[in-house]
Amino acid sequence: MIKAAVFEDIQRIIYKEDYPKPTAGKDEVIVKVHYCGICGSDITNYKLKLYQVPLIMGHEFSGEVVEIGENVLGVKIGEEVCGINVALDLSQRKLSGMGIFEDGGFAEYAKVPVEYLFHIPRNISTKEAVMIESFANAVRGTRLSNIEDNQNIFVIGGGNIGLCFLKYLMREKDPNYLVIIEPHQFLREKSLQFGATDAFPPSVAKIKKFIKSDGLPSFIFDCAGNEKSILMAINLIRKGGTILIEGLYKGTVSFPMSIINSKEICIKGCISHDREDILNSIDFFAKKKVNADDYISKIISLKDMQDTFKMILTPGERKFIKIIVKID
């Protein structure tokens, strides 16, 4: 039996010390989890119960290999690894994913299909590695946008993913400017510390004043994912510009088609990450282009999960970037 935080129903996570320990199938390994990050999608699932329960959530975790399936090659006991879901083609009707359709990383041990297993270079700690998945989203979004160097960039939404885009774009694309649009003051201040040219609340007057002096954005990365942010991006982007929608929005948006046509805007969607994106994110960390500690605002235990998820859903000023769970 193992310790685990089990999602049992809407807004109900139960800490257990008698959850069945997983065993490795032929193409799987068992990882002793060191750290697991809390993702915004975990919060959404906690709030709405999107998947079958009971479920151990957590799809961005790191640890060490303790058991290896008989078909698994190139993996050794004791190796430090991270478990990260790889994007699937949903048109093939294959539903899979740790912490989503199968148990994930909010537990002492996690079962990882070999295709979701990634080795951690020796110069990356398992604590740092818990941020690799977040940056893999920024890697993919940047790649799909086809952005080149020296562009004018807005990032709408300065939470964890938005700030990952900020750091990755600043390091890899050398923009003319990069502005964060974010309602929470704490996150705006963090974005400036991380190198943003400026940061504004979603105030049209302040944003237009900046645009008047520095020019319209040629690329906008929408990491907020709601109707207001998408329409704001359409209104702010320059003619011929690109909007990359990273934030997930489950509603319907009425698009101002005349503006999209007249501006000749390119709008692209983005979700998750493939192996190439994850490997590029690992390389980004291995080259020490980011300090993971800058993003990790709080470390909690499995026993704290229910209270922490409730806190995140409580209205008010947000004062954290990333919360991770340390599995003792």
C-alpha positions in Angstrom: 0.0 0.0 0.0 1.1 3.6 -0.7 0.4 7.2 0.3 -1.7 9.0 -2.3 -4.0 12.0 -2.7 -7.1 10.6 -4.4 -9.6 12.7 -6.3 -13.0 11.1 -5.4 -15.7 13.7 -6.4 -16.2 17.3 -7.2 -13.9 19.4 -5.0 -13.0 16.4 -2.9 -9.5 15.0 -2.6 -8.8 12.4 0.1 -5.4 11.7 1.5 -4.9 7.9 1.9 -2.1 5.7 3.2 -3.6 2.5 2.0 -3.9 3.0 -1.8 -2.9 0.0 -3.9 0.7 0.2 -5.1 0.9 0.0 -8.9 2.9 -2.7 -10.7 4.6 -2.4 -14.0 3.2 -3.9 -17.2 5.4 -5.2 -20.0 5.8 -1.7 -21.5 5.8 0.3 -18.3 8.0 1.4 -15.4 7.2 2.3 -11.8 8.6 5.6 -10.6 9.1 6.6 -7.0 7.8 10.1 -7.2 9.8 13.0 -5.7 7.9 16.0 -6.9 4.6 16.6 -8.9 3.4 20.0 -10.1 -0.2 21.2 -9.8 -1.5 22.2 -13.2 -4.4 24.5 -14.0 -6.2 21.5 -15.7 -6.0 19.6 -12.4 -7.8 22.6 -10.8 -10.5 22.5 -13.5 -11.0 18.8 -13.0 -11.2 19.2 -9.3 -13.9 21.9 -9.8 -16.0 20.2 -12.5 -15.1 16.4 -12.4 -14.2 16.0 -16.0 -13.0 12.4 -15.8 -13.8 9.2 -14.1 -13.2 8.9 -10.4 -11.5 7.7 -8.2 -8.4 9.1 -9.8 -4.9 10.2 -8.7 -4.3 13.3 -10.7 -0.9 14.8 -11.5 0.7 14.6 -15.0 4.0 16.6 -14.5 6.2 14.6 -12.1 9.8 13.5 -11.5 11.5 10.8 -9.5 13.5 7.6 -9.8 12.8 4.3 -11.5 12.2 1.4 -9.1 10.6 -1.2 -11.3 11.0 -2.0 -15.1 8.6 -3.9 -17.4 10.1 -6.8 -19.3 9.8 -5.1 -22.7 11.4 -1.8 -21.6 14.9 -1.2 -22.9 17.4 1.6 -22.1 16.2 2.2 -18.6 17.9 1.3 -15.3 16.8 1.0 -11.7 17.7 4.2 -9.8 17.7 6.5 -12.9 16.1 9.9 -12.4 13.3 10.5 -14.8 10.2 12.6 -15.4 6.8 11.4 -16.4 5.0 13.6 -19.0 2.1 12.8 -21.2 2.8 13.1 -24.9 0.1 14.6 -27.1 -2.2 12.1 -28.8 -4.1 12.4 -32.1 -7.6 12.4 -30.7 -9.0 11.6 -34.2 -7.6 8.1 -33.6 -9.9 7.7 -30.7 -7.2 6.7 -28.3 -7.6 8.2 -24.9 -4.6 7.9 -22.6 -2.9 10.1 -20.1 -1.4 9.9 -16.6 -3.4 11.8 -14.1 -6.3 12.1 -16.6 -7.5 8.7 -17.7 -5.1 6.7 -15.5 -3.5 7.4 -12.1 -0.8 10.0 -12.1 1.8 11.5 -9.9 0.1 12.7 -6.7 1.3 9.5 -4.9 4.4 7.8 -3.6 4.6 5.6 -6.8 3.4 6.1 -10.3 3.1 3.8 -13.3 4.5 5.3 -16.4 4.2 4.0 -20.0 7.6 4.0 -21.6 6.4 6.5 -24.2 5.8 9.0 -21.4 9.1 8.5 -19.7 12.0 11.0 -20.1 15.5 10.8 -18.7 16.7 13.7 -16.6 20.3 14.9 -17.3 22.6 14.8 -14.3 22.8 18.6 -14.1 19.0 18.9 -13.5 17.6 18.0 -10.1 14.2 16.3 -9.8 12.9 19.5 -8.2 13.9 21.5 -11.3 12.6 18.8 -13.6 9.0 19.2 -12.3 8.9 22.4 -14.4 10.0 20.7 -17.7 6.3 20.0 -18.7 5.3 23.6 -18.2 8.1 24.8 -20.5 7.3 22.1 -23.1 4.0 24.0 -23.6 5.9 27.1 -24.4 8.3 25.2 -26.7 5.3 23.9 -28.7 3.4 27.1 -28.9 6.5 29.0 -30.0 7.2 26.3 -32.7 3.7 26.3 -34.0 3.5 30.1 -34.2 6.4 30.2 -36.7 7.7 33.3 -35.0 11.1 34.7 -36.0 13.5 36.9 -34.1 13.0 40.6 -33.3 9.2 40.6 -33.2 6.8 42.7 -31.1 5.1 40.3 -28.7 2.2 40.4 -26.3 1.5 37.5 -23.9 -2.1 37.6 -22.5 -2.2 35.8 -19.1 0.8 36.0 -16.9 0.3 32.8 -14.8 2.7 29.8 -14.9 2.3 29.1 -18.6 2.4 32.7 -19.6 5.6 33.3 -17.7 7.1 30.2 -19.2 6.3 31.7 -22.7 7.9 34.9 -21.5 11.2 33.3 -20.5 11.4 31.0 -23.5 10.6 33.7 -26.0 13.1 36.1 -24.4 15.9 33.5 -24.5 15.2 32.0 -27.9 13.7 34.8 -30.1 15.2 38.0 -28.9 12.0 40.1 -29.3 11.9 43.9 -29.9 9.6 44.0 -26.9 7.6 41.5 -24.9 4.6 42.8 -22.9 2.5 40.8 -20.4 -1.2 41.5 -19.9 -2.3 40.2 -16.6 -4.9 41.3 -14.0 -3.0 40.2 -10.9 -0.4 42.6 -9.6 1.9 39.9 -8.1 2.2 38.2 -11.5 2.8 41.5 -13.3 5.6 42.2 -10.9 7.1 38.8 -11.5 6.9 39.2 -15.2 9.0 42.4 -14.9 11.5 40.6 -12.7 11.7 37.9 -15.4 12.6 40.4 -18.1 9.3 41.6 -19.6 9.5 45.0 -21.3 6.3 46.1 -19.5 3.3 44.6 -17.8 -0.3 45.9 -17.8 -3.6 45.0 -16.4 -6.2 44.4 -19.1 -6.8 48.1 -19.5 -7.3 49.2 -23.1 -6.1 52.8 -22.3 -2.8 51.8 -20.8 -2.1 49.2 -23.6 -2.9 51.6 -26.4 -0.6 54.2 -24.9 2.2 51.7 -25.1 1.3 50.7 -28.6 1.3 54.3 -29.7 4.9 54.7 -28.7 6.3 51.2 -29.4 4.1 49.8 -32.2 1.4 47.1 -32.6 2.3 43.5 -31.6 3.1 41.2 -34.5 2.5 38.1 -32.4 0.1 37.5 -29.5 0.3 34.4 -27.3 -3.1 34.0 -25.5 -2.4 32.0 -22.3 -5.6 33.1 -20.6 -8.0 31.2 -22.8 -11.3 33.1 -22.5 -13.6 35.1 -24.8 -12.4 38.5 -23.6 -8.7 37.6 -24.1 -9.3 36.2 -27.6 -11.3 39.2 -28.7 -8.7 41.5 -27.1 -6.0 39.8 -29.1 -7.9 40.2 -32.4 -8.4 43.9 -31.7 -4.7 44.5 -30.7 -2.8 42.5 -33.3 -1.3 44.3 -36.3 -2.2 43.5 -39.9 -0.8 40.2 -40.9 -0.1 39.2 -37.4 -0.4 35.8 -35.7 -2.4 34.9 -32.6 -1.5 31.6 -30.9 -4.2 30.4 -28.5 -2.6 28.4 -25.7 -5.2 28.8 -23.0 -8.1 26.3 -23.1 -11.6 27.7 -23.5 -14.6 25.4 -23.5 -17.1 27.9 -24.6 -18.0 29.5 -27.9 -16.6 32.8 -29.2 -18.3 35.0 -31.8 -15.5 36.2 -34.0 -15.5 39.7 -35.6 -14.9 38.2 -39.1 -14.6 41.6 -40.8 -11.6 42.5 -38.5 -10.0 39.0 -39.1 -10.4 39.4 -42.8 -9.3 43.0 -43.1 -6.3 42.5 -40.8 -5.5 39.2 -42.5 -4.9 37.6 -39.1 -3.6 34.1 -38.6 -5.2 32.3 -35.6 -3.6 29.0 -34.5 -4.6 26.7 -31.7 -2.2 24.7 -29.5 -2.5 22.0 -27.0 -0.1 19.8 -25.0 3.3 18.8 -26.5 5.0 16.0 -28.4 8.2 14.2 -27.7 10.3 16.8 -29.6 8.8 19.6 -27.5 9.6 17.8 -24.3 13.1 17.0 -25.3 13.7 20.6 -26.3 12.4 21.7 -23.0 14.8 19.3 -21.2 17.6 20.8 -23.3 16.5 24.3 -22.3 16.9 23.3 -18.6 20.1 21.4 -19.2 21.7 24.6 -20.7 20.6 26.5 -17.6 18.6 29.0 -19.5 16.0 29.1 -16.7 16.0 28.9 -12.9 13.1 26.7 -11.9 13.1 28.1 -8.3 11.9 31.4 -9.8 8.7 29.7 -10.7 8.1 27.5 -7.7 6.2 29.6 -5.2 5.3 26.9 -2.7 6.0 23.3 -1.9 3.3 21.3 -0.1 2.7 17.7 1.0 0.1 15.2 -0.1 -1.8 15.8 3.1 -2.2 19.5 2.0 -3.8 18.8 -1.3 -7.5 19.4 -0.4 -6.8 22.6 1.4 -4.4 23.8 -1.4 -6.9 23.2 -4.2 -9.6 25.0 -2.2 -7.2 28.0 -1.7 -6.5 28.2 -5.4 -10.2 28.4 -6.2 -10.8 31.1 -3.6 -11.5 34.4 -5.3 -8.9 37.2 -4.6 -5.5 38.4 -5.6 -3.3 35.5 -6.8 0.1 35.5 -5.1 1.8 32.4 -6.5 3.2 31.1 -9.9 3.6 27.4 -9.4 2.7 25.1 -6.5 4.4 21.7 -6.4 3.9 18.7 -4.2 6.9 17.0 -2.5 6.3 13.3 -1.9 8.0 12.2 1.3 
